[in-house]
Amino acid sequence: TKTLSGSIATMDMCVRHLWQVAGCSVEAALEAASLRPAQLLGIEQAKGTLDYGTDADLVLLDKELNVKATYIAGEWVWKHQTITNEEKVE
């Protein structure tokens, strides 16, 4: 068919759902959304980890896995309205 499917679910919603429903660890849920896809695509040298020499793309999450800030190439590009200066990663 010519019909596409999609979702309004955001990645953080999906990670939270996996964590809560599957009962897995936070680390396993986050790896399922970052490291494992990068490994599948063969780009784990640059994406999916915070190892030295990788792209330094990251998301700052609170304890409930809600997005608080986004960094691309180590640069702070977005923050939630309620984030405080103390929470900012330097």
Beta strands, then each sheet from edge to edge (+ up, - down):
strand 1: 58-61
strand 2: 67-72
strand 3: 75-79
sheet 1: 1+ 2- 3+
end
